[in-house]
């Protein structure tokens, strides 16, 4: 799935978590975080620390890849689970 906005990242994280049938509290516990931190990652992803994003992706078995779009200098961000 190609992501174009921070909100797309939050939605992908939420969908990946729900695909595992985990609550925000369950994911937070597995990550050693608070539920409010997972909620913030899903609802305010523009404030996400890259290290936290990578930790959440790893726990959810989400692959995150960044590349360029053809000959443009614009970045391309994709996530798959």
N, CA, C and O atoms as a MOPAC input file, in Angstrom:
PM7 MOZYME 1SCF
protein

 N      0.84000 1    -1.17900 1     0.00000 1
 C      0.00000 1     0.00000 1     0.00000 1
 C      0.88700 1     1.24500 1     0.00000 1
 O      1.74400 1     1.39200 1     0.87100 1
 N      0.69300 1     2.12200 1    -0.94800 1
 C      1.45800 1     3.36100 1    -1.01100 1
 C      0.85600 1     4.36600 1    -0.02900 1
 O     -0.36200 1     4.51700 1     0.06100 1
 N      1.72600 1     5.03800 1     0.69200 1
 C      1.30600 1     6.01500 1     1.69200 1
 C      1.68500 1     7.41200 1     1.22900 1
 O      2.82400 1     7.65800 1     0.83200 1
 N      0.73300 1     8.31200 1     1.28300 1
 C      0.96800 1     9.66900 1     0.81200 1
 C      0.93500 1    10.71400 1     1.91500 1
 O      1.45500 1    11.81600 1     1.74400 1
 N      0.33100 1    10.37900 1     3.03600 1
 C      0.20900 1    11.33700 1     4.13800 1
 C      0.52100 1    10.64500 1     5.45800 1
 O      0.48300 1     9.41700 1     5.53000 1
 N      0.82800 1    11.40400 1     6.49700 1
 C      1.01800 1    10.79300 1     7.81600 1
 C     -0.22600 1    10.02200 1     8.26700 1
 O     -0.11000 1     8.99400 1     8.93400 1
 N     -1.40800 1    10.51400 1     7.90700 1
 C     -2.63700 1     9.82800 1     8.29400 1
 C     -2.71800 1     8.44400 1     7.66100 1
 O     -3.29500 1     7.52800 1     8.24800 1
 N     -2.14800 1     8.28400 1     6.47800 1
 C     -2.09500 1     6.96200 1     5.84500 1
 C     -1.26200 1     5.99600 1     6.68300 1
 O     -1.59800 1     4.81700 1     6.79300 1
 N     -0.18300 1     6.49100 1     7.27000 1
 C      0.65800 1     5.65500 1     8.13400 1
 C     -0.14400 1     5.20600 1     9.34500 1
 O     -0.13300 1     4.02600 1     9.69500 1
 N     -0.83500 1     6.13600 1     9.98500 1
 C     -1.64900 1     5.80000 1    11.15000 1
 C     -2.71100 1     4.77000 1    10.83000 1
 O     -2.93100 1     3.83600 1    11.60100 1
 N     -3.37300 1     4.93700 1     9.69300 1
 C     -4.41400 1     3.99000 1     9.28800 1
 C     -3.82600 1     2.60700 1     9.02300 1
 O     -4.43000 1     1.59900 1     9.39100 1
 N     -2.66100 1     2.55000 1     8.39200 1
 C     -2.01200 1     1.26700 1     8.11900 1
 C     -1.62600 1     0.57200 1     9.42600 1
 O     -1.81400 1    -0.63700 1     9.56600 1
 N     -1.09100 1     1.32800 1    10.37700 1
 C     -0.73800 1     0.74100 1    11.67100 1
 C     -1.98000 1     0.19800 1    12.36700 1
 O     -1.95200 1    -0.90400 1    12.91500 1
 N     -3.06600 1     0.96000 1    12.35100 1
 C     -4.31600 1     0.51600 1    12.96400 1
 C     -4.82300 1    -0.75300 1    12.28600 1
 O     -5.20700 1    -1.70700 1    12.96200 1
 N     -4.82500 1    -0.76800 1    10.95500 1
 C     -5.31100 1    -1.94000 1    10.22100 1
 C     -4.45600 1    -3.17100 1    10.50600 1
 O     -4.98900 1    -4.27100 1    10.65800 1
 N     -3.14100 1    -3.00000 1    10.57800 1
 C     -2.24400 1    -4.12700 1    10.86800 1
 C     -2.48000 1    -4.65200 1    12.27900 1
 O     -2.46700 1    -5.86200 1    12.50700 1
 N     -2.69500 1    -3.74600 1    13.21800 1
 C     -2.97400 1    -4.16000 1    14.60500 1
 C     -4.28900 1    -4.92300 1    14.67100 1
 O     -4.37000 1    -5.97200 1    15.31200 1
 N     -5.31000 1    -4.40500 1    14.01600 1
 C     -6.61900 1    -5.06300 1    14.03500 1
 C     -6.58400 1    -6.40600 1    13.31100 1
 O     -7.31700 1    -7.32400 1    13.67900 1
 N     -5.74100 1    -6.53000 1    12.28600 1
 C     -5.60300 1    -7.80500 1    11.57500 1
 C     -5.08600 1    -8.89900 1    12.50700 1
 O     -5.35100 1   -10.08200 1    12.29300 1
 N     -4.35300 1    -8.50000 1    13.53500 1
 C     -3.86400 1    -9.45500 1    14.53200 1
 C     -4.85300 1    -9.61000 1    15.68600 1
 O     -4.60800 1   -10.36900 1    16.62300 1
 N     -5.97000 1    -8.88800 1    15.61200 1
 C     -7.00200 1    -8.89500 1    16.66100 1
 C     -6.45500 1    -8.42000 1    17.99900 1
 O     -6.86400 1    -8.91100 1    19.05100 1
 N     -5.53500 1    -7.46800 1    17.96000 1
 C     -4.95800 1    -6.89900 1    19.17300 1
 C     -5.61200 1    -5.55900 1    19.46600 1
 O     -5.92900 1    -4.79300 1    18.55500 1
 N     -5.80700 1    -5.29100 1    20.73800 1
 C     -6.22400 1    -3.95900 1    21.15100 1
 C     -4.98700 1    -3.07300 1    21.20000 1
 O     -3.85700 1    -3.55600 1    21.13200 1
 N     -5.21500 1    -1.78400 1    21.31800 1
 C     -4.08500 1    -0.87200 1    21.48600 1
 C     -3.31800 1    -1.22700 1    22.75300 1
 O     -2.08900 1    -1.16200 1    22.77600 1
 N     -4.04000 1    -1.60200 1    23.80900 1
 C     -3.39300 1    -1.95700 1    25.07600 1
 C     -2.52100 1    -3.20100 1    24.92200 1
 O     -1.43100 1    -3.26400 1    25.49100 1
 N     -2.98700 1    -4.19200 1    24.15800 1
 C     -2.19300 1    -5.40600 1    23.94300 1
 C     -0.91300 1    -5.09700 1    23.17100 1
 O      0.16000 1    -5.58100 1    23.53000 1
 N     -1.02200 1    -4.30300 1    22.12500 1
 C      0.16700 1    -3.93400 1    21.35700 1
 C      1.13000 1    -3.14600 1    22.23200 1
 O      2.33700 1    -3.39000 1    22.21400 1
 N      0.60100 1    -2.21200 1    22.98700 1
 C      1.44600 1    -1.40300 1    23.86900 1
 C      2.19700 1    -2.28200 1    24.86300 1
 O      3.38700 1    -2.07600 1    25.09900 1
 N      1.51700 1    -3.24800 1    25.43800 1
 C      2.14500 1    -4.15200 1    26.40600 1
 C      3.28400 1    -4.93700 1    25.76200 1
 O      4.34500 1    -5.09900 1    26.36400 1
 N      3.07300 1    -5.41700 1    24.56200 1
 C      4.10900 1    -6.17600 1    23.84900 1
 C      5.32700 1    -5.30900 1    23.52200 1
 O      6.45100 1    -5.80300 1    23.43000 1
 N      5.07900 1    -4.00100 1    23.34600 1
 C      6.15500 1    -3.07000 1    23.00100 1
 C      6.78900 1    -2.40100 1    24.21900 1
 O      7.80200 1    -1.71300 1    24.09500 1
 N      6.19200 1    -2.60500 1    25.39500 1
 C      6.68800 1    -1.92000 1    26.58500 1
 C      6.33700 1    -0.44000 1    26.57200 1
 O      7.08700 1     0.39400 1    27.07800 1
 N      5.19800 1    -0.12900 1    25.99100 1
 C      4.71800 1     1.24900 1    25.88300 1
 C      3.39900 1     1.37900 1    26.63800 1
 O      2.88300 1     0.41600 1    27.20600 1
 N      2.88100 1     2.58300 1    26.62500 1
 C      1.55200 1     2.84400 1    27.15800 1
 C      0.54400 1     2.81500 1    26.01100 1
 O      0.89100 1     3.09000 1    24.86200 1
 N     -0.70300 1     2.48100 1    26.33300 1
 C     -1.76800 1     2.45700 1    25.33300 1
 C     -1.90400 1     3.80900 1    24.65300 1
 O     -2.15500 1     3.88000 1    23.45000 1
 N     -1.73900 1     4.88000 1    25.41500 1
 C     -1.87600 1     6.22500 1    24.83600 1
 C     -0.82400 1     6.48000 1    23.75200 1
 O     -1.06400 1     7.24200 1    22.81600 1
 N      0.34700 1     5.83500 1    23.88400 1
 C      1.39300 1     5.98900 1    22.86700 1
 C      0.99500 1     5.31400 1    21.55300 1
 O      1.26000 1     5.83900 1    20.47100 1
 N      0.35900 1     4.15100 1    21.65900 1
 C     -0.12000 1     3.45900 1    20.45500 1
 C     -1.24700 1     4.26800 1    19.81700 1
 O     -1.30000 1     4.41900 1    18.59600 1
 N     -2.13800 1     4.78100 1    20.64600 1
 C     -3.21800 1     5.62000 1    20.13900 1
 C     -2.66300 1     6.83200 1    19.39800 1
 O     -3.14700 1     7.18900 1    18.32300 1
 N     -1.65600 1     7.45500 1    19.97500 1
 C     -1.03700 1     8.62700 1    19.35200 1
 C     -0.38300 1     8.24800 1    18.01800 1
 O     -0.45000 1     9.01300 1    17.05500 1
 N      0.24300 1     7.07600 1    17.96000 1
 C      0.86800 1     6.62300 1    16.71200 1
 C     -0.17700 1     6.46000 1    15.61000 1
 O      0.08700 1     6.75700 1    14.44500 1
 N     -1.35700 1     5.98900 1    15.98300 1
 C     -2.41400 1     5.76100 1    15.00300 1
 C     -3.16800 1     7.03900 1    14.62600 1
 O     -3.61900 1     7.18200 1    13.48900 1
 N     -3.30500 1     7.95900 1    15.57200 1
 C     -4.12000 1     9.15100 1    15.32700 1
 C     -3.31400 1    10.41300 1    15.04100 1
 O     -3.82900 1    11.36000 1    14.44700 1
 N     -2.05100 1    10.42800 1    15.46400 1
 C     -1.17500 1    11.57500 1    15.22400 1
 C      0.18500 1    11.09400 1    14.71500 1
 O      1.21400 1    11.41100 1    15.31300 1
 N      0.20000 1    10.33800 1    13.62500 1
 C      1.45500 1     9.74400 1    13.15700 1
 C      2.51000 1    10.76700 1    12.73500 1
 O      3.69200 1    10.43500 1    12.65300 1
 N      2.10000 1    11.98800 1    12.47200 1
 C      3.07800 1    13.01600 1    12.09700 1
 C      4.02200 1    13.33900 1    13.24500 1
 O      5.06900 1    13.95100 1    13.03400 1
 N      3.65800 1    12.93000 1    14.46500 1
 C      4.49900 1    13.17700 1    15.63500 1
 C      5.32400 1    11.95300 1    16.02100 1
 O      6.02200 1    11.96500 1    17.03500 1
 N      5.24400 1    10.90300 1    15.21800 1
 C      5.92600 1     9.64100 1    15.52400 1
 C      7.43700 1     9.73900 1    15.36900 1
 O      7.94200 1    10.28300 1    14.38700 1
 N      8.13300 1     9.21500 1    16.33500 1
 C      9.58300 1     9.05700 1    16.28900 1
 C      9.87700 1     7.87900 1    15.35200 1
 O      9.17300 1     6.87100 1    15.40300 1
 N     10.87700 1     7.98600 1    14.51800 1
 C     11.19300 1     6.91700 1    13.56300 1
 C     11.49700 1     5.60700 1    14.28500 1
 O     11.07900 1     4.54500 1    13.82100 1
 N     12.20300 1     5.65400 1    15.39300 1
 C     12.52600 1     4.43400 1    16.14200 1
 C     11.25200 1     3.75700 1    16.64400 1
 O     11.15000 1     2.53000 1    16.61500 1
 N     10.29300 1     4.54000 1    17.09700 1
 C      9.02100 1     3.98200 1    17.56600 1
 C      8.25400 1     3.38700 1    16.38700 1
 O      7.69200 1     2.29800 1    16.49800 1
 N      8.23100 1     4.09300 1    15.26700 1
 C      7.56600 1     3.57700 1    14.07000 1
 C      8.15700 1     2.23200 1    13.66400 1
 O      7.41300 1     1.29700 1    13.36600 1
 N      9.46900 1     2.12300 1    13.64900 1
 C     10.11600 1     0.86500 1    13.27100 1
 C      9.80500 1    -0.24600 1    14.26400 1
 O      9.61800 1    -1.39400 1    13.86200 1
 N      9.74700 1     0.07400 1    15.55300 1
 C      9.40700 1    -0.92600 1    16.57700 1
 C      7.98600 1    -1.43700 1    16.38600 1
 O      7.73200 1    -2.64000 1    16.45300 1
 N      7.06800 1    -0.51500 1    16.15000 1
 C      5.67300 1    -0.90800 1    15.94300 1
 C      5.55900 1    -1.76000 1    14.68000 1
 O      4.89300 1    -2.79500 1    14.69100 1
 N      6.19300 1    -1.34200 1    13.61200 1
 C      6.15700 1    -2.11600 1    12.36400 1
 C      6.70400 1    -3.52600 1    12.57000 1
 O      6.11600 1    -4.49400 1    12.08900 1
 N      7.80800 1    -3.64500 1    13.27100 1
 C      8.40200 1    -4.96300 1    13.51600 1
 C      7.44900 1    -5.84900 1    14.31200 1
 O      7.28800 1    -7.02600 1    13.99100 1
 N      6.81800 1    -5.29900 1    15.34500 1
 C      5.90200 1    -6.08300 1    16.17500 1
 C      4.67400 1    -6.52200 1    15.37700 1
 O      4.13500 1    -7.60500 1    15.60500 1
 N      4.23900 1    -5.68700 1    14.45100 1
 C      3.04900 1    -5.99700 1    13.66000 1
 C      3.37000 1    -6.76200 1    12.37300 1
 O      2.47600 1    -7.03000 1    11.57200 1
 N      4.65100 1    -7.11400 1    12.17400 1
 C      5.07900 1    -7.79300 1    10.94700 1
 C      4.75100 1    -6.95600 1     9.71100 1
 O      4.30000 1    -7.47500 1     8.69000 1
 N      4.98700 1    -5.65700 1     9.82900 1
 C      4.75800 1    -4.72200 1     8.72800 1
 C      6.09800 1    -4.39600 1     8.09700 1
 O      7.05700 1    -4.05500 1     8.78900 1
 N      6.15700 1    -4.50400 1     6.78000 1
 C      7.36900 1    -4.15000 1     6.05200 1
 C      7.24100 1    -2.69800 1     5.61800 1
 O      6.24000 1    -2.30200 1     5.02200 1
 N      8.24500 1    -1.92600 1     5.91800 1
 C      8.27900 1    -0.50900 1     5.57200 1
 C      9.39800 1    -0.30100 1     4.57100 1
 O     10.54500 1    -0.66000 1     4.83500 1
 N      9.07300 1     0.27500 1     3.42300 1
 C     10.11500 1     0.53800 1     2.43200 1
 C      9.96900 1     1.96200 1     1.91000 1
 O      8.86300 1     2.47500 1     1.73800 1
 N     11.11000 1     2.58000 1     1.66700 1
 C     11.14900 1     3.95100 1     1.17100 1
 C     11.98600 1     3.95900 1    -0.09600 1
 O     13.05700 1     3.35400 1    -0.14300 1
 N     11.51300 1     4.62600 1    -1.09400 1
 C     12.25500 1     4.71400 1    -2.34600 1
 C     11.92300 1     6.01000 1    -3.05400 1
 O     11.26700 1     6.89000 1    -2.49800 1
 N     12.38100 1     6.11300 1    -4.27800 1
 C     12.07600 1     7.29600 1    -5.07200 1
 C     11.06800 1     6.93800 1    -6.14400 1
 O     10.96800 1     5.78300 1    -6.55800 1
 N     10.33000 1     7.92500 1    -6.58600 1
 C      9.32700 1     7.72800 1    -7.62600 1
 C      9.93100 1     8.03600 1    -8.98700 1
 O     10.05500 1     9.20100 1    -9.36500 1
 N     10.30000 1     7.01600 1    -9.71000 1
 C     10.83300 1     7.20200 1   -11.05000 1
 C     11.99800 1     8.16600 1   -11.10600 1
 O     12.96100 1     8.03600 1   -10.35100 1
 N     11.90800 1     9.12100 1   -11.99200 1
 C     12.97700 1    10.09600 1   -12.17600 1
 C     12.80000 1    11.33600 1   -11.31800 1
 O     13.59500 1    12.27100 1   -11.41600 1
 N     11.77900 1    11.36100 1   -10.48200 1
 C     11.54800 1    12.54100 1    -9.65000 1
 C     12.36800 1    12.44800 1    -8.37900 1
 O     12.93400 1    11.39900 1    -8.07200 1
 N     12.43000 1    13.51500 1    -7.66200 1
 C     13.15000 1    13.52700 1    -6.39300 1
 C     12.19800 1    13.31500 1    -5.21900 1
 O     12.59400 1    13.44400 1    -4.06100 1
 N     10.95700 1    12.99300 1    -5.51800 1
 C      9.94700 1    12.78400 1    -4.49600 1
 C     10.09700 1    11.38200 1    -3.89800 1
 O     10.33400 1    10.41500 1    -4.62200 1
 N      9.96000 1    11.27900 1    -2.59300 1
 C     10.09300 1     9.98500 1    -1.91300 1
 C      8.80400 1     9.18100 1    -2.03800 1
 O      7.71300 1     9.73900 1    -2.15800 1
 N      8.95300 1     7.88700 1    -2.00900 1
 C      7.84400 1     6.95200 1    -2.06400 1
 C      7.91800 1     6.10300 1    -0.80600 1
 O      8.97000 1     5.53500 1    -0.51300 1
 N      6.82800 1     6.00400 1    -0.05600 1
 C      6.78700 1     5.23300 1     1.17900 1
 C      5.70000 1     4.18800 1     1.04700 1
 O      4.55900 1     4.51000 1     0.71500 1
 N      6.04800 1     2.93100 1     1.30500 1
 C      5.07900 1     1.85300 1     1.23800 1
 C      5.16700 1     1.00100 1     2.49300 1
 O      6.23600 1     0.84600 1     3.08400 1
 N      4.01900 1     0.44800 1     2.89400 1
 C      3.95400 1    -0.46400 1     4.02800 1
 C      3.08400 1    -1.64200 1     3.61600 1
 O      2.04300 1    -1.45700 1     2.98600 1
 N      3.50100 1    -2.83700 1     3.96300 1
 C      2.74200 1    -4.04900 1     3.68500 1
 C      2.70800 1    -4.90100 1     4.93400 1
 O      3.67700 1    -4.96400 1     5.69100 1
 N      1.56900 1    -5.56000 1     5.14100 1
 C      1.46400 1    -6.52800 1     6.24500 1
 C      0.70000 1    -7.72700 1     5.78600 1
 O      0.49600 1    -8.66200 1     6.55900 1

